[in-house]
């Protein structure tokens, strides 16, 4: 999960990419856009975000914090980028 300003998002041009890569992207796109999968992805990402950004003392929380990006710092830098590039 990386915060990206909407103006920095663009479509991926897959022309010239290998058949295998195109197929992989197509399968991922199909999976992500199924409503039940979309809900699962959003629920899991929200749960991970809360574990990583809020105080927890469990071993699981430490594991995910060590493994994850500093989401709060990324959010702060994304906001700074938006302000500086209007």
PyMOL commands that set and color helices and strands:
alter all, ss='L'
color gray80, all
select helices_A, chain A and resi 6-8+19-33+35-53+59-67+71-84
alter helices_A, ss='H'
color red, helices_A
deselect
rebuild
show_as cartoon
